[in-house]
Amino acid sequence: MRRTGILGAAKLGGVAALMMLLASTAHAQQPKPSPSDLQQHRTTPGGQYQPSLDVLGEQKVEQPGTKPGDPVLSKAEFDQANQIYFERCAGCHGVLRKGATGKALTPDLTKKLGFEYLRDFITYGSPGGMPNWGSSGELKTEQVELMARYLLNDPAQPPEFGMKEMKDTWKVAVPVDKRPTKKMNNLDIDNLFSVTLRDSGEIALIDGKTKKIEHIIKTGYAVHISRVSASGRYLFVIGRDAKVNLIDLWMDPPQTVAELKVGSEARSVETSKFKGYEDKFAIAGSYWPPQFVIMDGATLEPLKIVGTRGMTYDTQEYHPEPRVAAIVGSHYNPEFVVNVKETGQILLVNYRDIKNLKVTSIAAERFLHDGGFDRSGRYFLVAANARHKVAIVDTKEGKLVGVVESKGQTPHPGRGANLNHPKFGPVWATSHLGDEIVSFIGTDPQKNKQHAWKVVQTVAGQGGGSLFIKTHPKSEHLYIDTPLNPDAEISASVAVFKIKDLASAEPKYQVLPIGQWSGISEGQRRVVQGEYNQAGDEVWFSVWNTKAQDSAIVVVDDKTLKLKSVIRDKRLITPTGKFNLYNTRKDVY
Ligand code: DHE
């Protein structure tokens, strides 16, 4: 029962928020929700955008024993409930039901509430963000009841994934000594785009000039991001199923030369970029089990696995499953910057001596998700999204610079956008999932000290539901997508600000109707993630429909803001992220 449509995750906020409610003791006294409240029960874009552990959901997990008095679930019932839980609830409440962004749902708490209470909350949801799973028809009555019974039982414990399990999945298809010693193809590697074909489990390599799909390469399930080795030769791709593909771009055709599964669920991969360590190591972080692994950069041989279970940065309580979110490779030290979501710790993992591994643990903020460097490449800015904050790390000194309120709801920068603000000098920008705010944070402590690490300006974009913001050092424009906005027109278009207009009191944006430009009339046409070509004179946007519908990539001329070309091809199945290999390699954004 894998979801193949757009944002399977869109269903997730509900049970999650239900659980938040359930877990609060105060709540146990509240009256049960009534159907008349239902108009208030809407999922917000933030609520939609929760991890869906759908790979884990498909795994056979051992059923915990039933305690006397607990509802008995048959094996088939347990498997179904467990799958629903992992796919729709675990993103907020944790795989082990001990809480993440949502509260804990362990039986000591759920038993106090009882079957009927659980059933009614799952049915009707709450105005606090929990959708009405039952009355909306998303879950059938029998499924709602099943989930209520499931929650009264002990949580399931999915398997761990240690060195033995990893090594069992490790394949080197082409050993290093059988690989070419020079580039064997005519590809303009630096202007290639690696495009995520989310629901076909592939990436497309598209030429930046001709816009031709040069190659399609099989990857892991619902592939998430691509990253490029420092030399530009190797492409790393990670699937949600935690499978890493190492693709040699010098081969003709480029092909996977090694692969490794690093866990059951993962989202991030990166390579070593510090001088002297180019292409030497790679790292991948997992959602389950909570850990990261350092690998050999040329073969993916797993070298060192490090668990991220540990204490939250603030209350210093044990967290049993803190997921690994964004990872970047430092340019200033032989280090990976590893963001641990639930504990709020940013780990600087020094790869100089892997046996005697040094890890600096920086107390930042909980719910770290995505982020990128400032233009100097020295400072790393990461959204603590559920806390509406941005944490900043100085990768040269290995220290936290600060944590600032982003002044909007749920910042979601992708890697963010660096620009020279006409009033405030160098700034890094983020848009937000929860509202229309675009925030600019000063990033130049040398020449613009008074603005550094402060939100110096906020402007209003088209609306909430934004995921990615983009500009380029050569561009005069800043683009903000809104793929998760509930309004179809807003989700199918992007807002563009002229950077020089940011000096005015109320900067205005222009709307580009990317969905319409694609020529596709069916589907929701969510427009997602702008990405520049190497020259920085055009921006590519994905028009993201379901697997069964047509999707496209629309290329905009960055100077004129006019349509330049549309890439339509039957093979472009659910394109989402696009990674220009030069910009990704050099952290140009
Ligand atoms: Fe992503 C980056 C996690 C859903 C497209 N996404 C990231 C990163 C994380 C993450 C941790 C940062 C990686 C890094 O830099 O090392 N994403 C998650 C989720 O947990 C979430 C919310 C739900 C899930 O179950 O996966 C999620 N992401 C999505 C999508 O639905 C998107 C829009 C489409 C898709 O392909 O799945 C999506 N995420 C992206 C993209 C990036 C990304 C395109 C990289 C942006 C960049 O510019 O680097």
Residues whose N, C-alpha, C, O or C-beta is under 5 A from the ligand:
A	BS01	DHE	A9 Y49 Q50 P51 S52 T196 R198 V223 H224 I225 R267 S268 V269 V324 A325 A326 I327 H369 D370 G371 G414 R415 Q529 T576 G577
